[in-house]
């Protein structure tokens, strides 16, 4: 009897082992199948970091924009996004990205600086395909002057007066500086500088020389230039309109003069394909660029002195910006592909004129 009972127990154990062996793979399959979805889902919700490489001027605007985007992205996806931010002169930032600074997004002062990144093979999509042609904000060139405007600066011609000390950034590192030079030259050539013949390149170059002779400091970026001005250096700073508006918002009491003629400053933004693919951040980077073009973001840019690229926001905020008699675009110079070598190349107009100034100084 005992033998029969033991035989049944042994048989039961064998059967249990056999069944367990048959069903044992099921949990493993679940880990690689049904359980993989929660694992992948958890991975997708892990915090992600975006690296923003920007020019110096819109720093305050991004300080307000980034937390709003972070909250919206968290609500939409459940994922936290952090930002690593770098602010340099536009040209310097563009070169840094080309040389290995792995920015997921480049938000720069001018198209030519994005084009440099594109030519390096780091941007591979058509970044100008959207309705704004890749631009996220606009501005114009103005003159920051001391309270009460003691030097009586009213327009471009006044910058050539004897005894006026001028600040403007260096075009080698600053996009703002390039806008300043082109705005000055364009205004002169278009007949908006008293004493300079219209459509006369020789006269426009002579005027450029007369102004550059009054430049006391060539800073590396627009923000450094206006900071120097705030510290008491110089009589006038040629700068972005939004730089002065932000400064006034922050309590600075200096004034600004809007010249009759100015180039339209157009600021681009682009996802850097090579780096977002390397970091696995394409979706969130593209979402951030899309957010920057939203009416909410465009209104915030306007709060910080930048002119909106959204037609409705631009119309709603137009009253906060002085009107110009003459506004032209980079197309007046044949686009950046032509303007860059013509003015800032080794034999460019600015390069030659600044060499003349240095020669006079020596």
Secondary structure, DSSP 8 states (H G I E B T S, - for coil): -HHHHHHHHHHHHHHHHHHHHHHHHHHHHHHHTHHHHHHHHHHHTS-EEEEEEEESTTHHHHHHHHHHHHHHHHHHHS--EEEEEEEE-HHHHHHHHHTT---SEEE-SSHHHHHHHHHTTS--S-TT-STTTTEEEEEEEEEEE-TT-TT---SGGGGGSTT--EEEE-TTT-HHHHHHHHHHHHHHHTT-STTS-TT-HHHHHHHHHHHHTTEEEEESSHHHHHHHHHTT--SEEEEEHHHHHHHHHTT---EEE--SEEEEEEEEEEE-HHHHHHHT-HHHHHHHHHHHTSHHHHHHHHHTT-B-SSHHHHHHHGGGS---SEEE-GGGGT-HHHHHHHHHSTT-HHHHHHHHHHHHH-
